[in-house]
Every structure is written in structure tokens, then in C-alpha cells.
């Protein structure tokens, strides 16, 4: 049951219809996923989900609705990074970012509040962006973000663990900054009934003040001519339209219309002081949860900082020993950091070095592995990456065996020669095994293993 104080607080919100809103909350939330377009072509390529698909998410061509919730945990394709389980309304970031970036190529982006990684992985698939720095403020949320980045398998996704104020030392640096701000969470009441118990009339105001502190830093790191996208999963005006006005009060940004299709039934709202554009998602209008989004362009010059010394990463020139493991692609380089080898686009190295000097960088590219004496020991991250070499031995598993593998149980693979092999399901890599004297050793990471019973 939704609190009366909550419903009363939304009475003046644009697009609010109390009875329709309550009616929508009497039904379960829609189930939606977003595929990885470089790993699968569409939902039909997902053996466990294809029969459950009902429709495509209007504002995201990679998003699909399902008619029932399967056990994602027991689906090997989920662990292979073929898709991400994501709420449909939040996929609007795809449309907003595509619209503001247009035909730009080589832009760089920051997802300031990134964990668990849904919007960061979404942004990393945009061809306009050469990388996305996914920053998470809270240290304890970094492992979830890192695991999703590993599954997504692209070197375009970097990770840092910094307070927004610490990022100000970069100056006006990014072409696109996304602030999906921590909020009161009222837009997710259908998905998370426990959040109803936590809501009170003071919570939106508390969240709004925190959001403004984050936005104050975010605005300083957008390049002149660059874009800021702000979003929440709250219905409250003080967290949404009033924060739109807070951004425009700076005098350095202008509101941008990203032109959603009227048929999508997204409610277009106006901020109270500047009449700026925001977009409201209500469950009685769209197939999705509560969401708010607004886009801005920086019109004033920003403070640019020196990027310091040039790249000093240790580049591996002779990659012959890695050639069976990694796909050779023009513009990709391998560098060494401590005892590990990493792959990254050459054009990103100077930025990467700068981030290493200025930030707590947690992911620098694809971790390939390392050498133990003359033997190369591959990382799990390499197996799931888009750069895995075509010459690597692959062993296809059926569904029961794949689930046993993901539980880090012993699996039997008959008549296999000794050495490393990448096990696959539906031809997508899951991770490594090593055959030693006919016995198969499971190298799936202990931290990622399935713990539930099948």
C-alpha cells in the first residue's frame, strides 16, 4: 500500500493521475533486458529467453520485454555477458545520449554514479564514444560494477572509485557526463516494496541536497559544447525539475530537447523557474517504472587543467607470445602494469595515464593475464572479452554442464588434449578450463560462481 503522504506529495506533478497510478501499482513491474549487440544479434539468439520475448523497448533498439521472469542466475548467456537485466525506463539514456551526441565520433564520457553498471555498459556500446569512465563513489559497490564490466567485455569501459569533488581536478574534460543520481527511489516501489517502508516526507529533500552537491561537481567537468544528462528513479519534483533549475541557475548550461516520440507517452515536464525540459516516466503511461531524465549542453567555457606528463605505460612491443590468445586489431596495444598485461586502444593511453595519476583507477582495459616463467596464464576477463583470439581452443557445453561449470563444480570433458581451453555455451565464452592428464580443472572465478541450487 502506497503511503497517503507520498501520494499527496505527487499531486502537483505533471502527468500524475492518482487512480491510474494506483492501478498500475496493483500489477507486477514489466521484466526487461538489454542485449549486448556485439555478442548477440537479437533476443532470438538467447536460448533460454527467446520464447519469452514480447516486444522491443521503444527508445532502445537493444531492449526487450519478457512475458515472465526466468532464472537469470541459471542462464549461461547472462554470465557470458550476452545481455544485462535492466529496467526499461532507464534505457531511455540510450535515446538521450544518441540524440545529443549526433554524428560525433571519438567523444569521451563519464558515468559519475555508475554501479552496478547498467547505464555504463549501455553507453559503452555507442559508436560515438571511444571510452566511458564509470565512476562509483562507494567502495563496497565497486565489485558489482567490475563484474558487470568484465562480462561486457570491452576495453572501452574504465572504472574509478572517487568522490565527485575529486574528479573536479580533471577540469572541463568530458564530452558527456551522466549523473544518474542516488535518489529516494519512489519510481521503483513496484520492484522494491521494501523501499516503501524507507520512504518518508523528508527523504526527497535530503536526496535533493545530496544530488545538488554531486551536480555542482559534475557541471565543472563538462567541456564547453559538451553535454550533461541528469536522471533519477524518483517522482519528486524537488529531486527532478527543481534540480533542473539548479543546473540552469549556474548560467553555464542550456536545456536540450531530445525529442522523444509522442507515441511513447513519456510526459514532457517544465521546470518551475526556467521552464526547462524534463521527461517523466509513469507506469500508467509506459511499460516501465518511474524515471526522470533531462539533458543539457554547456554553453560557457570551462576551466581546463593540464594533463601532466605524457604516457609512460610499459608498452609490449613483441606480442608474438600473445598472438594465439588475443585478436590482432589495428589501434590496440598491450601494456604491462605490475605483473599483469592489459589491452587498450592506443588513442586512450594518454587519458589512461592521466587518470592513473589523478584518480583511484580500478579498471584500465581488458586484463589479459600474465606469464609464470614462460607460460601464459590467461585471465577470466580475457575469456569474456571481445578481443579473445580466434585460435583459442573452444569447448562447447550443453546447458546442464554449463551450469555445473558456473557453479565451479568439476565437469567431465572426454578425450581432450592437455592445455588451456575456453568453454562456451551457444558459442559464447564462459571462462577457462585446463586439461591436465585428461582431467579438467575448472578456472571459473570463485567470486563469480553460482551459489543457488539448480
BELJOBEL-V344301 format. One line per field, one symbol per residue. phi: phi as a letter, one per 40 degrees, with the letter a starting at -180 (. if undefined). psi: psi as a letter, one per 30 degrees, with the letter a starting at -180 (. if undefined). burial: 1 if it has 16 or more other C-alpha atoms within 10 Angstrom, else 0. Layout:
phi = ???
psi = ???
burial = ???
This chain:
phi = .cccccccccdccdgcbdccccccccbcccbabbccccbbcacccbdcbdcccbaccdcacccbcbcacccdcccdccccgcabcaccdcccddcccdcccfcdbgcbbbbcbccchdccccccccccbcabccbbccdcccdcccccccccgbccbcbbbbcdccccccgcbbcabbbccdacgccbdccbdccccccacccdcccccccccccdcdccbccdgcbbbbaabbcccccbcccdcdccccgbbbcbccfccdccgcccbbcccbfccbbbbbccbbciccabaababcbbcbccbccgccdbccccccbcccdccbccbcgcbbbbbfbbbbbacdcccccccccccbbccbabiccchacbfbccbccddcdcccbccccccbbcbccccccccccgccbbbcfbcchcaccbbfgbcbibbbcbfgcbbcbccdcbccbccc
psi = kkkeeeeeffegkkfkjeeeeeeeffllklkllkljffeleaffgjeffeffkelkkegjfgkkkkfljajeegjffeffgflkjkkeefffeeeeeeeefbgkkglklkjeiekggefeeeeffkffkflkjjkkekeffeeeeeeeeeefgkffjlklikkeefffffajekfkkkjjkkafgffgeefifffeffklffeeeeeeeeeeeeeeeeffgklkfakkkkllhlfkeffdeefeeeefffgflkkkkgikkfffhkkklkleefhlklkkkkffeliaaklkkkklkkflkljklkgbllkgkjkjejgeffefekkjkkfklklkjbglklklkeffeeeeeeeeeflikfkfakjealkjcgkkjkleeeeflfgkkffkkkjkkleeeeeeefghlklkjkhkllakkkklkhgkkeaklkkjhfkkkjgkkefflkflk.
burial = 0000010001000011100010011000111111110011011001011001100111110111110000001111111111110111111111111111100000111111111111111111110111111111100001001111111111111111111100111111111111111111111111000001001000011011001101111111111101111111111111111111111100011111110100001111111001011111111111111111111111010111001000000010000000001111000011110000111110011101111001101111111111000000011111111111100101111010111111111010000000011111100111111110001111110000110000
